[in-house]
Amino acid sequence: MRKKICFNDSWQFTLGGETKTVNLPHCFNSQDGQSDKNYYRGKCSYKKSIGRYDGEVIIEINAANTVCEVFVNGVSAGEHNNGYSMFRLDITPFLTKEENELEITVDNSPNPLLYPQDADFTFYGGLYRDVNIIYGLPQAHFSLLDKSKNGVYITPHNNGYVYVKSFVEGDTDNIQKEFEITDSHGDSVATVRTAAENTEVRLIVKEPILWNGVENPYLYTLTARLLKDGEIIDEISDSFGFREFYFDSEKGFFLNGKQLKLKGVSRHQDREFTGNALTEKEHKEDVRLIREVGANSVRLAHYQHDEKFYGECDRAGLLVWAEIPVISKYSKKKQPQARLMLEELIRQNYNHPSIFCWGIENEITMSTRSPLLYGDLKELNSIAKQLDKTRPTTCAQLSSVPVKSRLNRITDILGYNHYFGWYFQAAGQINNWLDKFHTANPDLKLCLSEYGAEGITSLHSQNPVQGDYSEEYQAIFHEKYLKAINSRSWLWGSYVWNMFDFGSANRNEGGVKGRNNKGLVTIDRKTKKDSFWLYKAYWSDEKFVHITGERFTDRLTGAREIKVYSNCDKVTLTVNGDRQTLEGDKIFKFTAEIKEGENIIKATAGGHKSELKINGCREENKAYSLGKNTGSYVRNWFEKDSEIDSKRLSLNDTLGDIVNNAEVQDIFKAQFGKAYVLPNPIGRLSLKPLYSILKKSKKGKELADIANQYLQSIEK
């Protein structure tokens, strides 16, 4: 029988000539990757002694970012070029001594052949998931070297039929396969036996209990065995669930025949001061927080996450969008690695009932003009369909991709990443865009795959505005998006960006280096921002009441708004003994008199309570604001969300409108001696998607050339 041992302890880690003893999981960018845009990206080494083991010996590395090579006694046993997946190598031929030197090198250097290289997150290096040794393998065993988890693929149907495809390595003479399904109590509900050469079998479970998302995430277990002369020589087990789902362009998502709005958050896997080096404890805590906020779905951005986390989602009933990091900067040279990443993602996670789609790209049009992109995405989509005929494919488009782009018709379903009200325009513009898209593409099945605003827990404002990084503006932003999402039944789901703040070494915004602060919860998982409670009010059945601004303790005296979030229908607020009661829906806005000095504020609803103390001040606390000289503001395009001054140019205007504006034409005449007019369809392009490159242009013709290249690459 096979044996597996954890090989995490006491590695000799060497970086930059310095060696120390570390235990796995280990990340060598846990500090600089969250504070310095010049964080270390290079090669490091992990060494450990390994003895001899019985029979074939397999090393299992659950993730090493990005390029990993394994050496035994100085000889290379193999290399792997995907920083987010599990891989195995047969090291048996290299174990020539009683004690052998095992060395694993890991290199997260920039590499033009590999994804990801340009993205809004830190590319942490290290052996940041478990390393295991598998040995004692019999003459025949379920596959370990075919990029899969265990060589067994389970496809259940709600009628009780379970189709199992399995693959065996080794000598199968006189070997039989046996498959048994047990329920959650461990009772056997189906069994079948067949010859080892048969790769496919069918079992039938009578009256199966369905895996029904967070309502009832019921799991069965399939145990696969290899038998010789009636004796078990190899055995593996995996859980699965009976569920079926489909999408409708007008009615959204259906799970087991019931319409279900996917209320989702996105998750990056890193933690403060540990980077990606997580244990099962951290994975469980993340799932607990995601369920607490009331989400029923999670987008695992932008890469393959730990297999443990998918398992936690299975047990919690969270519907998972799984994807690969084909992101931001496309290159034909990276396509071989993209194929590998997609194959490993699907093969290793096929059996998880929580996964409902495979994502093939995220914002890949951000910096590409290549006509080859369309064909390569079509290829990835085809690979996913070949590997898994039961799940739809998806993608997450950059906001600027035209609504009629042919890129929107590659995958079965799709999402758009939109930040109206943060990076550009106003939050209310999301309504206009959604209606525009659905009118233009009534047959497409759309979700909002990203949306968010930064909220830093130390920054506050009584009058929050776009781009001030305050916790209060972040909450207002999400209030508006929730209204837009909830009012459109055809929108099958949405994914908040992000559930947790995460490391992004290239950032320096809001007075915080190396971090994206769009999370509903801080990167250390200790602080739930006001936006967290807003979503809990809309999504969770767990009754509560929450007074917003618990960190906004210094406030100006006088009549001030006190906002409360609750999923109860009536809230009573008491301020310094004065009581008010409001009936409402999720968001309750009171006006109360704040006196100088200490103010005691209490809210009660449905037997629940929230309390905070406010210090009434005559002047604003300047520490709550970034000030004017930080150089780290997001540009605030409009002072009011609902009012756009039609007399002024804005990002709502097309490129042609801007170039043909009288004042702009005067600038052209002064610089070039003549007027300039952009031809259509170039003139119809919005300024925003071209802004970063157009602002570098010095001549009018360059504007047209760049716009034309952009148009050819994505608007076909």
C-alpha positions in Angstrom: 0.0 0.0 0.0 1.1 3.5 -0.8 2.3 5.7 2.1 2.5 9.5 2.2 4.6 11.5 4.7 4.8 15.2 5.2 8.2 16.5 4.4 7.8 20.1 5.6 10.3 20.3 8.5 13.8 21.5 8.8 14.9 22.7 5.3 18.1 24.6 4.8 17.0 27.7 3.0 19.6 29.8 1.1 19.0 33.2 -0.4 21.7 35.7 -1.3 24.5 33.7 0.3 22.7 33.4 3.7 21.4 30.1 5.0 18.8 29.4 7.7 16.6 26.6 8.8 12.9 26.9 7.9 9.8 24.9 7.9 7.3 24.7 5.1 5.1 26.3 4.0 7.6 29.1 3.4 7.5 32.4 1.4 10.7 34.4 1.0 8.7 37.6 0.1 6.6 37.6 3.2 8.0 41.0 4.2 9.4 42.9 1.2 6.5 41.6 -1.0 4.1 43.7 1.0 6.2 46.9 1.3 8.7 47.3 -1.5 8.1 47.5 -5.3 11.6 46.3 -5.7 11.0 43.2 -3.7 13.3 40.3 -4.3 12.6 38.3 -7.4 15.2 35.7 -8.0 16.4 32.2 -7.3 16.7 30.5 -3.9 17.4 27.0 -2.6 15.9 24.6 -0.2 18.0 21.6 0.9 17.3 18.6 3.0 18.6 15.0 3.5 16.4 12.2 2.3 16.9 8.5 2.9 15.9 5.4 1.0 12.3 4.3 0.9 10.6 1.1 -0.3 9.8 0.8 -3.9 9.0 3.8 -6.2 9.5 7.2 -4.5 7.5 10.2 -5.7 8.0 13.8 -4.4 4.8 15.9 -4.4 5.3 19.7 -4.3 1.9 21.4 -3.9 3.2 24.8 -5.1 6.5 26.5 -5.8 6.5 30.0 -7.4 7.5 30.3 -10.2 10.1 28.0 -11.8 11.0 25.0 -9.7 13.7 22.4 -10.3 14.4 19.3 -8.1 17.9 17.9 -7.7 18.9 14.7 -6.0 22.6 14.4 -5.2 23.3 17.2 -7.6 21.4 15.7 -10.5 18.3 17.3 -11.9 15.2 15.1 -11.5 12.9 17.6 -13.3 11.5 21.1 -13.6 8.0 22.7 -13.3 6.9 26.1 -14.6 3.6 26.9 -12.9 3.8 28.7 -9.6 0.3 27.8 -8.4 -0.3 24.1 -9.0 0.7 20.8 -7.5 3.3 18.6 -9.4 5.0 15.3 -8.8 8.3 13.8 -9.9 9.6 10.2 -9.7 12.9 10.5 -7.9 13.5 6.8 -7.4 16.5 6.5 -9.9 18.3 9.3 -8.2 18.2 7.9 -4.6 21.6 6.1 -4.9 22.8 6.5 -1.3 21.5 5.7 2.2 21.4 9.5 2.8 20.8 11.6 -0.3 20.9 15.4 -0.7 17.5 16.8 -1.9 17.6 20.3 -3.2 14.7 22.3 -4.6 15.4 25.6 -6.3 12.7 28.2 -6.7 12.9 31.2 -9.0 10.3 33.9 -9.2 12.4 36.1 -11.5 10.5 38.0 -14.3 10.3 35.6 -17.2 8.8 36.6 -20.7 7.7 33.0 -21.2 5.5 32.7 -18.1 2.3 34.1 -16.6 1.8 36.1 -14.5 4.4 38.9 -15.0 2.3 42.1 -14.9 -0.6 42.2 -12.5 -2.0 43.9 -9.4 -0.7 41.4 -6.9 2.7 40.3 -5.5 4.4 37.3 -7.2 5.5 35.8 -3.9 8.4 33.2 -4.2 9.0 30.1 -2.2 7.8 26.6 -1.4 4.6 28.0 0.0 2.5 24.8 0.2 3.2 21.3 1.5 5.9 19.0 0.2 5.2 15.3 0.6 7.0 12.0 -0.1 4.9 9.1 -1.5 6.5 5.7 -1.4 5.7 2.0 -1.0 3.8 2.0 -4.3 2.6 -1.4 -5.5 3.1 -2.9 -8.9 0.0 -1.1 -10.0 -1.4 2.1 -8.5 -3.8 4.9 -9.4 -1.9 7.5 -11.5 0.4 10.0 -9.8 2.2 11.4 -12.8 -0.6 12.5 -15.2 -1.0 16.0 -13.7 -4.1 14.9 -11.8 -4.9 14.7 -8.1 -5.2 11.0 -8.0 -6.0 9.6 -11.5 -9.8 9.3 -10.7 -12.4 11.6 -12.2 -15.9 11.6 -10.8 -18.9 12.9 -12.8 -22.2 12.6 -10.9 -25.7 13.4 -12.2 -28.8 14.3 -10.2 -30.6 11.2 -11.3 -28.1 9.2 -9.2 -25.8 8.0 -12.0 -22.1 8.4 -11.2 -19.6 8.0 -14.0 -16.0 7.3 -12.9 -13.0 7.5 -15.2 -9.8 6.2 -13.7 -6.2 5.6 -14.8 -3.6 3.2 -13.5 0.2 3.3 -13.7 2.3 0.1 -13.6 1.7 -3.6 -14.3 -2.1 -4.4 -14.4 -1.9 -8.1 -15.0 -4.4 -9.9 -12.7 -5.5 -6.6 -11.2 -9.1 -5.5 -10.6 -10.6 -2.2 -9.8 -13.3 -1.7 -7.2 -15.3 1.5 -6.6 -17.5 2.1 -3.6 -19.7 5.1 -2.7 -20.5 5.9 0.9 -22.8 8.6 2.3 -21.9 11.1 5.0 -22.5 8.5 7.7 -20.0 6.1 6.1 -22.7 3.7 4.9 -22.2 2.0 1.5 -24.7 3.1 -1.1 -23.2 1.7 -4.3 -20.4 -0.7 -5.4 -19.0 -1.9 -8.7 -16.0 -4.1 -9.7 -14.2 -4.3 -13.1 -11.0 -5.2 -14.8 -8.1 -2.8 -14.3 -7.9 -2.1 -18.1 -11.4 -0.6 -18.0 -11.1 3.2 -17.7 -14.8 4.0 -17.3 -17.5 2.6 -15.0 -21.0 3.6 -13.8 -22.5 3.4 -10.4 -26.0 4.2 -9.3 -27.0 5.9 -6.0 -30.7 5.6 -5.3 -32.5 8.9 -4.3 -29.3 10.9 -4.0 -29.2 13.8 -1.6 -28.1 16.9 -3.6 -25.2 19.2 -3.0 -27.3 22.3 -2.7 -24.8 25.1 -2.1 -24.8 26.8 1.3 -28.3 25.4 2.1 -27.1 21.8 2.2 -23.6 21.1 0.9 -24.1 17.3 1.1 -21.0 15.2 0.2 -20.5 11.6 -0.7 -17.2 9.7 -0.8 -15.9 7.6 -3.6 -13.2 5.0 -2.7 -11.3 3.5 -5.5 -9.3 0.3 -4.9 -6.9 -1.9 -6.8 -7.1 -5.6 -5.9 -4.9 -8.5 -6.6 -6.1 -12.0 -5.7 -8.8 -10.3 -3.6 -6.3 -8.3 -1.6 -6.3 -4.4 -1.7 -2.9 -3.2 -3.0 -3.8 0.5 -3.6 -6.6 2.7 -2.4 -7.6 6.4 -2.7 -10.7 8.3 -1.7 -12.3 11.6 -2.8 -15.5 13.4 -2.0 -18.1 14.6 -4.5 -21.6 16.0 -4.7 -24.6 15.6 -6.8 -25.5 18.9 -8.4 -26.5 20.4 -11.7 -26.5 24.0 -12.8 -27.2 26.1 -15.8 -27.3 29.8 -16.9 -30.0 31.8 -18.6 -29.4 35.2 -20.2 -32.6 36.6 -18.7 -33.1 34.7 -15.5 -29.5 34.2 -14.4 -28.0 31.1 -12.6 -29.9 28.0 -11.6 -28.6 25.4 -9.1 -30.5 22.1 -9.1 -33.4 23.7 -10.9 -33.7 26.7 -8.5 -32.8 30.2 -9.5 -30.0 31.5 -7.3 -28.3 34.9 -7.5 -24.6 34.3 -7.0 -23.5 36.8 -4.2 -19.8 36.5 -4.5 -16.5 37.9 -3.2 -13.0 37.5 -4.7 -10.1 36.1 -2.8 -6.4 36.4 -3.0 -4.6 33.9 -0.8 -1.9 35.9 1.0 -1.7 37.1 4.6 0.1 39.8 6.3 3.8 38.9 7.0 3.3 35.4 5.8 2.6 36.0 2.1 1.2 32.8 0.4 2.6 30.4 3.1 -0.7 29.4 4.6 -1.8 26.4 6.7 -5.2 24.7 6.9 -6.0 27.0 9.8 -5.9 30.1 7.6 -7.9 28.5 4.9 -10.6 27.6 7.3 -10.7 31.2 8.7 -11.1 32.7 5.3 -14.0 30.4 4.5 -15.6 31.2 7.9 -15.4 35.0 7.2 -16.7 34.6 3.6 -19.7 32.7 5.0 -20.2 35.2 7.8 -20.6 38.0 5.3 -23.3 36.0 3.6 -21.6 35.2 0.3 -22.7 32.0 -1.5 -19.9 32.1 -4.1 -16.2 33.0 -4.3 -14.0 33.9 -7.2 -10.5 32.5 -6.6 -8.3 35.1 -8.2 -6.2 34.9 -10.3 -4.6 31.5 -10.2 -5.0 27.9 -8.8 -5.5 28.0 -5.0 -4.5 25.4 -2.5 -6.5 22.1 -2.9 -7.3 22.4 0.8 -9.3 25.6 0.1 -11.4 24.0 -2.7 -12.2 21.3 -0.2 -13.3 23.8 2.4 -15.6 25.4 -0.2 -17.1 22.0 -0.9 -17.9 21.5 2.7 -19.2 25.1 3.2 -21.4 25.1 0.0 -19.6 28.0 -1.7 -19.8 28.0 -5.4 -16.3 28.5 -6.9 -15.1 30.4 -10.0 -11.7 28.8 -10.6 -9.2 30.4 -13.0 -5.7 30.6 -14.3 -3.4 33.7 -14.3 -3.6 34.5 -18.0 -3.6 38.1 -17.1 -2.9 41.7 -18.1 -0.1 41.2 -20.6 -0.6 38.7 -23.4 2.2 37.1 -25.3 2.2 34.3 -27.8 5.3 33.0 -26.1 3.3 32.3 -23.0 0.7 30.1 -24.6 2.4 26.8 -23.9 2.5 27.6 -20.2 -1.1 28.8 -20.3 -2.1 25.4 -21.7 -0.2 23.7 -18.9 -1.8 25.8 -16.2 -5.3 25.2 -17.5 -4.8 21.4 -17.8 -3.4 21.2 -14.2 -6.2 23.3 -12.8 -8.9 21.1 -14.3 -7.2 17.7 -13.8 -6.4 18.4 -10.1 -9.7 19.9 -9.2 -12.2 18.1 -11.4 -14.0 16.3 -8.5 -14.8 19.4 -6.4 -18.6 20.0 -6.5 -18.1 23.6 -5.5 -16.4 24.6 -8.8 -19.0 25.7 -11.3 -16.8 27.3 -14.0 -13.2 27.5 -15.4 -11.8 30.9 -16.1 -9.4 31.2 -19.0 -8.3 34.9 -18.7 -8.5 38.1 -16.6 -8.1 41.6 -18.2 -5.8 40.1 -20.8 -6.5 43.1 -23.1 -4.9 45.6 -20.7 -1.7 46.0 -22.7 -2.0 44.0 -26.0 -2.6 44.9 -29.6 -1.9 41.4 -30.9 -4.2 39.9 -33.5 -3.1 36.5 -32.2 -5.0 36.9 -28.8 -8.4 35.8 -30.1 -7.1 32.5 -31.5 -5.1 31.7 -28.4 -8.1 32.3 -26.1 -10.2 30.1 -28.4 -7.6 27.4 -28.0 -7.7 27.6 -24.2 -11.5 27.5 -24.3 -11.4 24.4 -26.4 -8.9 22.7 -24.0 -11.2 23.4 -21.1 -14.2 21.9 -22.9 -12.2 18.8 -23.9 -11.1 18.2 -20.3 -14.4 18.9 -18.7 -17.7 18.7 -20.7 -19.8 19.4 -17.6 -18.7 22.9 -16.6 -19.0 26.2 -18.5 -16.0 28.3 -19.3 -15.7 32.0 -18.4 -13.5 35.1 -18.5 -13.2 38.5 -16.8 -13.0 41.3 -19.3 -11.3 44.6 -18.7 -13.8 47.5 -18.4 -12.8 49.0 -21.7 -13.5 46.0 -23.9 -16.3 47.1 -26.2 -19.7 45.5 -25.5 -19.8 44.1 -29.0 -16.3 42.7 -29.0 -15.9 39.2 -30.4 -13.9 38.4 -27.3 -17.2 38.2 -25.4 -18.3 35.3 -27.4 -15.5 32.8 -26.8 -16.5 31.5 -23.4 -19.9 30.1 -22.3 -20.5 32.8 -19.6 -18.5 36.0 -18.9 -17.8 38.8 -16.5 -16.7 42.4 -16.7 -14.4 44.2 -14.2 -15.8 47.7 -13.6 -14.6 50.4 -11.3 -17.0 53.3 -12.1 -16.8 55.6 -9.2 -13.2 54.7 -8.2 -10.8 54.9 -11.1 -13.0 56.9 -13.4 -16.5 58.4 -13.9 -19.1 58.0 -11.2 -20.4 55.0 -9.3 -23.9 55.5 -10.8 -22.5 54.9 -14.3 -22.5 51.2 -13.7 -26.3 51.3 -14.2 -25.9 52.8 -17.7 -23.2 50.4 -18.7 -25.1 47.3 -17.6 -28.2 48.3 -19.5 -26.2 49.2 -22.5 -24.5 45.8 -22.5 -27.7 43.8 -22.0 -29.5 45.7 -24.8 -26.6 45.0 -27.2 -26.1 41.4 -26.1 -29.4 40.0 -24.9 -28.2 36.4 -25.4 -25.0 36.7 -23.4 -24.8 35.5 -19.8 -23.1 38.3 -17.8 -21.9 38.8 -14.3 -19.9 41.6 -12.6 -16.6 39.9 -12.0 -14.9 42.7 -10.2 -15.9 46.0 -8.6 -14.6 47.9 -5.6 -13.0 50.9 -4.0 -10.2 51.3 -1.5 -11.1 51.8 2.1 -8.3 52.4 4.6 -9.4 51.9 8.2 -7.4 54.9 9.5 -9.0 57.4 7.0 -12.5 58.8 7.6 -14.7 61.6 6.5 -18.1 63.1 7.4 -18.4 64.1 3.8 -16.6 61.3 1.8 -15.8 61.9 -1.8 -14.5 59.6 -4.5 -10.8 59.0 -4.2 -10.3 60.0 -0.6 -9.6 56.4 0.5 -11.9 56.7 3.4 -13.8 53.8 4.9 -16.9 55.9 4.5 -16.6 56.4 0.7 -15.9 52.7 0.2 -19.2 51.9 1.9 -21.1 54.5 -0.2 -19.6 53.0 -3.4 -20.8 49.5 -2.5 -24.2 50.8 -1.5 -24.7 52.1 -5.1 -23.3 48.9 -6.7 -25.5 46.7 -4.6 -28.6 48.6 -5.7 -27.5 48.2 -9.4 -26.8 44.5 -9.0 -30.0 43.6 -7.1 -32.3 45.4 -9.5 -31.2 43.2 -12.5 -32.3 39.6 -12.3 -30.6 38.8 -15.6 -27.2 39.5 -14.0 -26.3 36.0 -12.8 -23.9 37.2 -10.1 -21.3 39.6 -8.8 -17.9 39.4 -7.1 -16.7 42.1 -4.8 -13.1 43.1 -5.2 -11.9 42.0 -2.7 -12.9 40.0 0.3 -9.5 40.8 1.9 -6.8 43.4 1.5 -3.9 41.8 -0.3 -0.2 42.4 -1.1 0.5 44.4 -4.3 4.1 45.4 -4.2 3.9 48.0 -7.0 1.3 50.0 -5.2 1.7 53.1 -3.0 -1.7 54.5 -2.5 -3.7 56.0 0.3 -0.5 56.3 2.4 0.0 52.5 2.4 2.8 50.9 0.5 2.6 47.5 -1.2 -1.1 46.8 -0.6 -4.4 46.9 -2.4 -6.9 48.1 0.2 -10.2 47.2 -1.5 -10.9 44.4 0.9 -14.0 44.1 3.1 -11.6 42.8 5.7 -8.0 43.8 6.4 -5.1 41.7 5.3 -4.6 40.3 8.8 -8.3 39.3 9.0 -8.7 41.2 12.2 -10.8 44.2 11.2 -14.1 44.1 9.3 -14.7 47.4 7.5 -18.1 49.0 7.3 -18.5 47.6 3.8 -18.4 44.1 5.4 -21.4 44.9 7.5 -23.2 46.4 4.5 -22.9 43.1 2.6 -23.8 41.1 5.7 -27.0 43.2 5.9 -28.0 42.3 2.3 -26.7 38.8 2.1 -26.8 37.1 5.6 -29.8 35.6 7.4 -27.9 36.0 10.7 -29.6 39.0 12.4 -27.4 41.8 13.6 -27.1 45.6 13.9 -23.9 47.7 13.3 -23.3 51.4 13.8 -20.9 52.5 11.1 -17.7 54.4 11.8 -16.5 52.5 14.8 -13.0 53.8 14.0 -14.2 57.3 13.1 -14.1 58.3 16.8 -13.4 62.1 16.4 -16.3 63.9 14.8 -17.4 67.4 14.5 -20.0 68.7 16.9 -23.5 69.6 15.8 -26.2 67.8 13.9 -24.5 64.8 12.2 -25.6 61.7 10.3 -25.3 58.4 12.1 -25.6 55.5 9.7 -26.6 52.0 10.8 -26.5 48.7 8.8 -28.9 45.9 9.8 -30.9 43.1 8.3 -33.7 43.8 10.8 -36.6 45.9 9.6 -36.5 48.3 12.5 -33.6 50.0 14.3 -33.6 52.2 17.4 -30.8 54.6 17.9 -29.9 56.2 21.3 -27.5 59.1 21.3 -26.7 60.5 24.8 -30.1 59.2 26.0 -32.2 60.6 23.1 -34.0 57.8 21.3 -35.1 57.5 17.6 -36.6 54.6 15.8 -36.6 54.1 12.0 -38.1 51.4 9.8 -36.2 50.6 6.7 -34.3 48.2 4.6 -30.6 47.4 5.4 -29.4 51.1 5.5 -30.7 53.3 8.3 -29.7 57.0 8.4 -30.3 59.0 11.6 -29.5 62.6 12.3 -28.3 63.2 15.9 -26.8 66.0 17.8 -23.1 65.4 18.7 -22.0 67.4 21.7 -18.4 68.3 22.5 -16.6 65.6 24.4 -17.8 62.0 24.9 -21.0 60.8 23.1 -22.5 57.4 23.8 -24.3 55.9 20.8 -26.3 52.7 21.0 -28.3 50.9 18.3 -30.7 48.0 19.0 -32.7 45.9 16.5 -34.4 42.5 17.0 -32.7 41.9 20.3 -29.2 42.7 19.0 -27.2 45.8 19.8 -24.2 47.8 18.7 -22.5 50.5 20.7 -19.7 53.0 20.2 -18.3 56.2 21.7 -17.7 59.3 19.7 -15.5 62.3 20.7 -17.2 65.5 19.6 -14.6 68.0 18.3 -14.7 71.6 17.1 -12.2 70.9 14.4 -11.6 67.9 12.1 -9.0 65.4 13.0 -6.4 65.9 10.3 -5.0 62.4 10.8 -8.2 61.1 9.1 -7.3 62.7 5.8 -4.3 62.2 3.4 -3.8 65.9 3.0 -2.9 67.6 -0.3 0.8 66.6 -0.6 0.8 62.8 -0.5 0.7 62.4 -4.3 -1.3 59.2 -3.8 -4.8 60.2 -4.7 -7.0 58.4 -7.2 -8.3 61.1 -9.5 -11.8 62.2 -8.5 -13.4 62.8 -11.9 -16.7 64.1 -10.7 -17.6 66.0 -7.5 -21.2 64.6 -7.6 -22.1 61.1 -8.8 -25.4 62.1 -10.2 -24.5 65.4 -11.8 -22.1 65.7 -14.8 -21.4 69.1 -16.1 -22.2 68.8 -19.8 -20.2 72.0 -20.5 -17.0 70.3 -19.4 -15.1 67.4 -21.1 -15.1 64.2 -19.2 -14.4 60.5 -19.6 -18.0 60.2 -20.8 -17.0 61.9 -24.0 -15.6 60.0 -27.0 -12.1 60.6 -28.3 -13.6 62.4 -31.3 -15.6 64.7 -29.1 -12.5 65.7 -27.2 -10.2 66.2 -30.2 -12.9 68.2 -32.0 -13.6 70.4 -29.0 -13.0 74.1 -29.9 -10.5 74.6 -27.1 -8.6 71.4 -28.0 -8.6 72.5 -31.7 -7.0 75.8 -30.7 -4.2 73.8 -29.0 -3.7 71.8 -32.2 -3.5 74.9 -34.3 -1.1 76.6 -31.9 1.2 73.6 -31.9 0.9 72.2 -35.4 -0.5 75.1 -37.4 -3.7 73.3 -38.4 -6.8 71.7 -37.1 -7.1 67.9 -36.7 -10.2 65.7 -36.9 -10.2 62.0 -36.0 -11.9 59.7 -38.5 -14.6 57.4 -37.4 -14.8 54.7 -36.1 -11.7 55.8 -34.2 -13.4 59.0 -33.1 -16.2 57.0 -31.4 -13.8 55.4 -29.0 -14.0 56.3 -25.3 -11.0 58.2 -23.9 -10.6 56.1 -20.8 -9.2 52.8 -22.2 -6.7 54.8 -24.2 -5.8 57.3 -21.5 -2.6 55.8 -20.2 -1.0 55.6 -23.7 -2.7 58.6 -25.3 -1.4 61.0 -22.7 2.2 60.1 -23.8 1.5 61.1 -27.4 2.9 64.4 -28.7 1.2 64.6 -32.1 -2.3 64.2 -33.3 -1.4 61.5 -35.9 0.1 59.4 -33.1 -3.3 59.5 -31.3 -5.0 58.2 -34.4 -2.4 55.5 -35.0 -2.5 54.2 -31.4 -6.3 54.3 -31.4 -6.4 52.4 -34.7 -4.1 49.7 -33.4 -6.2 49.4 -30.2 -9.4 49.2 -32.3 -8.0 46.4 -34.5 -6.9 44.3 -31.5 -10.1 44.3 -29.5 -13.1 45.7 -31.4 -13.8 43.0 -34.0 
